[in-house]
Amino acid sequence: MEIADYLKVARRRLWILILVPLLAAGAALAYGLLSPRTYSSTATVLTPSLVGAQYSQFTGPQAIDQFVSAFAASAADPTVIAQTAKETGISTEALTDNVDVAQVGASSNVTLTYSGESEKASQPVAHALAKNALVNIYSAQRKIAGMQAEAARRGVDAANKAVNDYVTKAGVGEPSAAYTAAVSQVTWLQQTQATYAASGDKSAANAIRSSIETAQKQSREIGATLPQYNTLVNAQTLANEAYQSALGDQRKVQVQATAASDPDVITTTVASPDRTGVSIVQLVVPVFGASVLFAIIVIALFEFVAAVRRQENTEEHAPEVASSTEVDAEPAPVAGRSGRHSKATAAPADRHEDSTERTPSMVDA
């Protein structure tokens, strides 16, 4: 088709080309003007003191991804949503459907955006939800750290009780010190006995012998208790170390929770309308362009259907035209005197046909 043909089609279907885009643009404009206006507010969580810091639980190469994932999960936690709904009066469905959490570029900062119909409530809701999400992250860690510290403290208490019970049963204050004292006593008695023997006082030397034997017996008894006692003391030492480590972790979590509760960690933007004059234009223009394309497609379909129907009509009337042409081609009979002439004229043809029929062929020959 030439350009002129396209222009003819466009003029013939001009009502479609005008009406469809106008209706679509009007519907988009009505939607933009009549739909309820929503307001958005964004709370940004600034995380330099929360990620990669000295006491942070989010450290290492995956620290940023871990914090972003933890914050997103915490913001969607039912307990956090219920707490925020209780504080702000917003329904849990609105807090679930109208909240978006995103990472700020490649940094560890996170944004939480809330959109709602109330301009006054948008900013407080975004701030409250971000604050509660942070509190939830560190409250869970604080609870776990507290449970670990409590378990370690119970371990220390159990180790101390085991040592005390064993010492009481052994009947000595401190087995290691008692064993050292007993060995020292045996050594002193033996030296004294040697001194008496060297000076020729055999009776005194013999008198000390029983004391030496008693001290040796006592040292052996105390020495027999040392392995079990040392095991209990080692367990007591390990329990104290674990308790100190748990207390250190608990302090770290408390430091992070304190940093997360800092008011400067969360900054919230003023609520702004989602639908303005510019946004309505941005909605209407693409709809108008798409509707023009749709109208062109509809016109093309109409033209295609019309062409198919014309082709079918042409094929249906073609046999009738052909039969009428054959009837018109037959010669009309000549009346009166010209009848003899027609016979005479036809006669040569008849003779020619007869002669043709009677002419022998080469096959007959």
C-alpha positions as CSV (number, residue, x, y, z in Angstrom):
1,M,0.0,0.0,0.0
2,E,1.0,3.5,-0.8
3,I,1.1,6.3,1.8
4,A,-2.0,7.7,0.2
5,D,-3.8,4.5,0.8
6,Y,-2.9,4.6,4.5
7,L,-4.1,8.2,4.7
8,K,-7.4,7.1,3.1
9,V,-7.8,4.4,5.7
10,A,-7.0,6.8,8.5
11,R,-9.6,9.3,7.2
12,R,-12.2,6.6,6.9
13,R,-11.5,5.3,10.4
14,L,-10.8,8.7,12.0
15,W,-13.4,8.3,14.6
16,I,-11.6,5.3,16.1
17,L,-8.2,7.0,16.0
18,I,-9.7,10.0,17.9
19,L,-12.3,8.4,20.2
20,V,-10.1,5.5,21.7
21,P,-7.2,7.7,22.8
22,L,-9.6,10.4,24.2
23,L,-11.5,7.8,26.2
24,A,-8.3,6.2,27.6
25,A,-6.7,9.5,28.5
26,G,-10.0,10.6,30.1
27,A,-10.2,7.5,32.2
28,A,-6.6,7.9,33.3
29,L,-7.2,11.5,34.2
30,A,-10.3,10.7,36.1
31,Y,-8.5,7.9,38.0
32,G,-5.7,10.3,38.9
33,L,-8.1,13.0,40.0
34,L,-10.7,10.9,41.8
35,S,-8.6,8.2,43.4
36,P,-7.7,8.8,47.1
37,R,-4.4,10.7,47.5
38,T,-1.7,8.8,49.4
39,Y,1.2,10.2,51.3
40,S,4.6,8.6,51.7
41,S,7.3,9.1,54.3
42,T,10.7,7.4,54.4
43,A,12.6,6.5,57.6
44,T,16.4,6.0,57.0
45,V,18.4,3.9,59.4
46,L,22.0,5.2,59.7
47,T,24.1,2.3,60.6
48,P,27.8,3.3,61.1
49,S,27.5,2.5,64.8
50,L,25.6,-0.7,64.2
51,V,27.5,-2.5,61.4
52,G,31.2,-3.3,61.6
53,A,31.7,-1.4,64.9
54,Q,33.8,-2.8,67.8
55,Y,31.0,-4.5,69.6
56,S,28.7,-5.1,66.6
57,Q,27.2,-8.5,66.1
58,F,27.2,-7.7,62.3
59,T,30.9,-8.0,61.3
60,G,32.8,-9.5,58.5
61,P,32.4,-9.5,54.7
62,Q,28.7,-10.4,54.9
63,A,27.9,-7.8,57.6
64,I,26.0,-5.4,55.4
65,D,23.8,-8.1,53.8
66,Q,23.2,-9.7,57.2
67,F,22.0,-6.4,58.7
68,V,19.8,-5.5,55.7
69,S,18.2,-9.0,55.8
70,A,17.7,-8.9,59.5
71,F,16.1,-5.4,59.4
72,A,13.7,-6.4,56.6
73,A,12.7,-9.6,58.4
74,S,12.3,-7.6,61.6
75,A,10.1,-5.0,60.0
76,A,7.8,-7.7,58.7
77,D,7.7,-9.6,62.0
78,P,4.1,-9.9,63.3
79,T,5.1,-8.8,66.8
80,V,6.7,-5.6,65.4
81,I,3.7,-4.9,63.2
82,A,1.3,-5.5,66.1
83,Q,3.3,-3.2,68.4
84,T,3.4,-0.5,65.7
85,A,-0.3,-0.8,65.0
86,K,-1.0,-0.4,68.7
87,E,1.2,2.7,69.0
88,T,0.0,4.5,65.8
89,G,-3.6,3.2,65.4
90,I,-2.9,2.0,61.8
91,S,-4.2,-1.5,60.9
92,T,-1.9,-4.4,60.6
93,E,-3.0,-4.9,57.0
94,A,-1.9,-1.4,56.0
95,L,1.5,-1.9,57.8
96,T,1.9,-5.2,55.9
97,D,0.9,-4.0,52.4
98,N,2.1,-0.4,52.3
99,V,5.7,-0.8,53.6
100,D,8.8,-1.1,51.5
101,V,12.3,-1.8,52.8
102,A,15.3,-1.1,50.6
103,Q,19.1,-0.8,50.9
104,V,20.7,2.5,50.1
105,G,23.0,1.8,47.3
106,A,25.9,-0.5,48.4
107,S,26.0,1.0,51.9
108,S,24.6,-0.6,55.1
109,N,22.0,2.2,55.5
110,V,18.4,1.0,55.1
111,T,15.2,2.9,54.1
112,L,11.7,2.0,55.2
113,T,8.9,3.8,53.3
114,Y,5.3,3.8,54.4
115,S,2.4,5.0,52.2
116,G,-1.0,5.8,53.5
117,E,-4.0,8.1,53.0
118,S,-3.3,10.1,56.2
119,E,-0.8,12.9,55.7
120,K,-0.5,13.4,59.5
121,A,0.1,9.7,60.3
122,S,2.6,8.9,57.5
123,Q,5.8,10.2,59.1
124,P,5.1,8.9,62.7
125,V,4.2,5.4,61.3
126,A,7.4,5.2,59.3
127,H,9.5,6.3,62.3
128,A,7.7,4.0,64.7
129,L,8.0,0.9,62.5
130,A,11.7,1.5,61.9
131,K,12.3,2.0,65.6
132,N,10.4,-1.1,66.6
133,A,12.2,-3.1,63.9
134,L,15.6,-2.1,65.4
135,V,14.4,-2.8,68.9
136,N,13.2,-6.2,67.9
137,I,16.6,-7.1,66.4
138,Y,18.6,-6.3,69.5
139,S,15.9,-7.3,72.0
140,A,16.1,-10.8,70.6
141,Q,19.9,-10.8,70.8
142,R,19.7,-9.3,74.3
143,K,17.4,-12.1,75.3
144,I,19.6,-14.8,73.9
145,A,22.7,-13.2,75.5
146,G,20.9,-13.1,78.8
147,M,19.9,-16.7,78.6
148,Q,23.5,-17.7,77.7
149,A,24.9,-15.7,80.6
150,E,22.3,-17.2,83.0
151,A,23.2,-20.7,81.8
152,A,26.9,-20.0,82.3
153,R,26.3,-18.6,85.8
154,R,24.4,-21.8,86.7
155,G,27.4,-23.8,85.4
156,V,29.7,-21.8,87.7
157,D,27.4,-22.4,90.7
158,A,27.4,-26.1,90.0
159,A,31.2,-26.3,89.6
160,N,31.7,-24.3,92.9
161,K,29.3,-26.6,94.7
162,A,31.1,-29.7,93.4
163,V,34.4,-28.4,94.6
164,N,33.1,-27.4,98.0
165,D,31.3,-30.7,98.5
166,Y,34.5,-32.6,97.7
167,V,36.6,-30.5,100.0
168,T,34.1,-31.0,102.8
169,K,34.1,-34.8,102.2
170,A,37.9,-34.8,102.1
171,G,38.1,-33.0,105.4
172,V,40.8,-30.6,104.3
173,G,40.5,-26.9,103.5
174,E,42.3,-27.0,100.2
175,P,43.7,-30.4,99.1
176,S,46.6,-29.0,97.0
177,A,47.7,-26.7,99.9
178,A,47.2,-29.5,102.4
179,Y,49.2,-31.9,100.4
180,T,52.0,-29.4,100.1
181,A,51.9,-28.8,103.8
182,A,51.9,-32.6,104.5
183,V,54.9,-33.2,102.3
184,S,56.7,-30.3,103.9
185,Q,56.0,-31.7,107.3
186,V,57.4,-35.1,106.3
187,T,60.5,-33.5,104.9
188,W,61.0,-31.5,108.1
189,L,60.5,-34.5,110.4
190,Q,63.0,-36.5,108.3
191,Q,65.5,-33.8,108.5
192,T,65.0,-33.5,112.3
193,Q,65.4,-37.3,112.7
194,A,68.6,-37.1,110.7
195,T,69.9,-34.4,112.9
196,Y,69.2,-36.4,116.1
197,A,70.8,-39.4,114.6
198,A,73.9,-37.5,113.6
199,S,74.2,-36.1,117.1
200,G,74.0,-39.6,118.6
201,D,70.6,-39.2,120.2
202,K,69.1,-42.4,118.9
203,S,66.1,-42.3,121.3
204,A,64.9,-39.0,120.0
205,A,65.4,-40.1,116.4
206,N,63.4,-43.3,117.1
207,A,60.6,-41.1,118.7
208,I,60.3,-39.0,115.6
209,R,59.9,-42.1,113.4
210,S,56.3,-42.6,114.4
211,S,55.5,-38.9,113.6
212,I,57.2,-39.3,110.2
213,E,55.0,-42.4,109.4
214,T,51.9,-40.5,110.4
215,A,52.8,-37.5,108.3
216,Q,53.6,-39.8,105.3
217,K,50.3,-41.6,105.7
218,Q,48.4,-38.3,105.7
219,S,50.3,-37.0,102.7
220,R,49.4,-40.2,100.8
221,E,45.8,-39.9,101.6
222,I,45.6,-36.3,100.6
223,G,47.6,-37.0,97.4
224,A,45.1,-39.7,96.5
225,T,42.4,-37.0,96.4
226,L,44.3,-34.6,94.2
227,P,43.3,-36.0,90.7
228,Q,39.6,-35.8,91.3
229,Y,40.0,-32.4,93.0
230,N,42.1,-31.1,90.1
231,T,39.4,-32.2,87.7
232,L,36.8,-30.4,89.6
233,V,39.0,-27.3,89.8
234,N,39.6,-27.4,86.1
235,A,35.8,-27.6,85.4
236,Q,35.3,-24.7,87.8
237,T,37.9,-22.7,85.9
238,L,36.3,-23.4,82.5
239,A,32.9,-22.6,83.9
240,N,34.2,-19.2,85.1
241,E,35.7,-18.5,81.7
242,A,32.5,-19.4,79.9
243,Y,30.6,-17.1,82.3
244,Q,32.9,-14.2,81.7
245,S,32.7,-14.7,77.9
246,A,28.8,-14.8,78.1
247,L,28.9,-11.6,80.2
248,G,31.1,-10.0,77.5
249,D,28.7,-10.9,74.8
250,Q,25.9,-9.6,76.9
251,R,27.7,-6.3,77.3
252,K,28.3,-6.1,73.6
253,V,24.6,-6.6,72.8
254,Q,23.6,-4.0,75.4
255,V,26.1,-1.5,73.8
256,Q,24.5,-2.2,70.4
257,A,21.0,-1.9,71.8
258,T,21.9,1.4,73.3
259,A,23.4,2.6,70.0
260,A,20.3,1.5,68.2
261,S,18.0,3.4,70.5
262,D,19.9,6.7,69.8
263,P,17.3,9.1,68.3
264,D,19.9,10.2,65.6
265,V,20.1,6.7,64.1
266,I,16.7,7.1,62.4
267,T,15.9,10.2,60.2
268,T,12.4,10.5,58.7
269,T,11.3,12.6,55.8
270,V,8.2,14.8,55.8
271,A,5.2,13.1,54.2
272,S,4.7,13.9,50.5
273,P,1.8,13.1,48.2
274,D,2.2,10.3,45.8
275,R,-0.3,11.9,43.3
276,T,0.5,15.4,42.2
277,G,0.0,17.2,38.9
278,V,3.2,15.9,37.5
279,S,2.4,12.4,38.5
280,I,-1.0,12.6,36.9
281,V,0.6,13.8,33.7
282,Q,3.1,11.0,33.9
283,L,0.2,8.6,34.2
284,V,-2.0,10.2,31.4
285,V,0.7,10.6,28.7
286,P,1.8,6.9,28.6
287,V,-1.9,5.8,28.6
288,F,-2.6,8.2,25.7
289,G,0.3,6.9,23.7
290,A,-0.6,3.3,24.3
291,S,-4.2,3.9,23.4
292,V,-3.1,5.5,20.0
293,L,-1.2,2.3,19.3
294,F,-4.3,0.3,20.3
295,A,-6.5,2.3,18.0
296,I,-4.1,1.7,15.1
297,I,-4.3,-2.0,15.8
298,V,-8.1,-1.9,15.9
299,I,-8.2,-0.1,12.5
300,A,-5.9,-2.6,11.0
301,L,-8.1,-5.4,12.2
302,F,-11.2,-3.7,10.8
303,E,-9.5,-3.3,7.4
304,F,-8.3,-6.8,7.4
305,V,-11.9,-8.1,8.1
306,A,-13.3,-5.9,5.4
307,A,-10.8,-7.1,2.9
308,V,-11.6,-10.7,3.7
309,R,-15.3,-10.1,3.2
310,R,-14.7,-8.3,-0.1
311,Q,-12.7,-11.3,-1.3
312,E,-15.4,-13.7,-0.3
313,N,-18.1,-11.7,-2.1
314,T,-15.9,-11.6,-5.3
315,E,-15.5,-15.3,-5.3
316,E,-19.2,-15.9,-4.8
317,H,-20.3,-13.7,-7.7
318,A,-17.5,-15.0,-10.1
319,P,-19.5,-18.1,-11.4
320,E,-22.6,-16.1,-12.1
321,V,-20.7,-13.5,-14.2
322,A,-19.0,-16.3,-16.1
323,S,-22.3,-18.1,-17.0
324,S,-23.9,-14.8,-18.1
325,T,-20.9,-14.1,-20.4
326,E,-21.3,-17.5,-22.1
327,V,-25.0,-16.9,-22.8
328,D,-24.3,-13.6,-24.3
329,A,-21.6,-15.1,-26.6
330,E,-24.1,-17.5,-28.4
331,P,-25.3,-16.1,-32.0
332,A,-29.0,-15.2,-32.2
333,P,-31.1,-16.9,-34.9
334,V,-31.9,-14.8,-38.1
335,A,-35.6,-14.7,-39.1
336,G,-37.2,-14.7,-42.6
337,R,-35.0,-14.6,-45.7
338,S,-31.9,-14.5,-43.8
339,G,-32.8,-18.0,-42.5
340,R,-31.8,-19.6,-45.8
341,H,-28.6,-17.6,-45.7
342,S,-27.8,-18.9,-42.2
343,K,-28.4,-22.4,-43.4
344,A,-26.2,-21.8,-46.3
345,T,-23.6,-20.3,-44.2
346,A,-23.8,-23.1,-41.7
347,A,-23.7,-25.7,-44.4
348,P,-20.0,-25.4,-45.2
349,A,-19.3,-25.8,-41.5
350,D,-21.4,-29.0,-41.5
351,R,-19.7,-30.2,-44.6
352,H,-16.4,-29.4,-43.0
353,E,-17.3,-31.4,-39.9
354,D,-18.5,-34.3,-42.1
355,S,-15.4,-34.2,-44.2
356,T,-13.3,-34.1,-41.1
357,E,-15.1,-37.1,-39.8
358,R,-14.7,-39.0,-43.1
359,T,-11.1,-38.1,-43.7
360,P,-9.1,-41.3,-43.3
361,S,-6.3,-41.1,-40.8
362,M,-2.9,-42.6,-41.1
363,V,-4.0,-45.2,-38.7
364,D,-6.8,-46.4,-41.0
365,A,-4.3,-46.5,-43.9
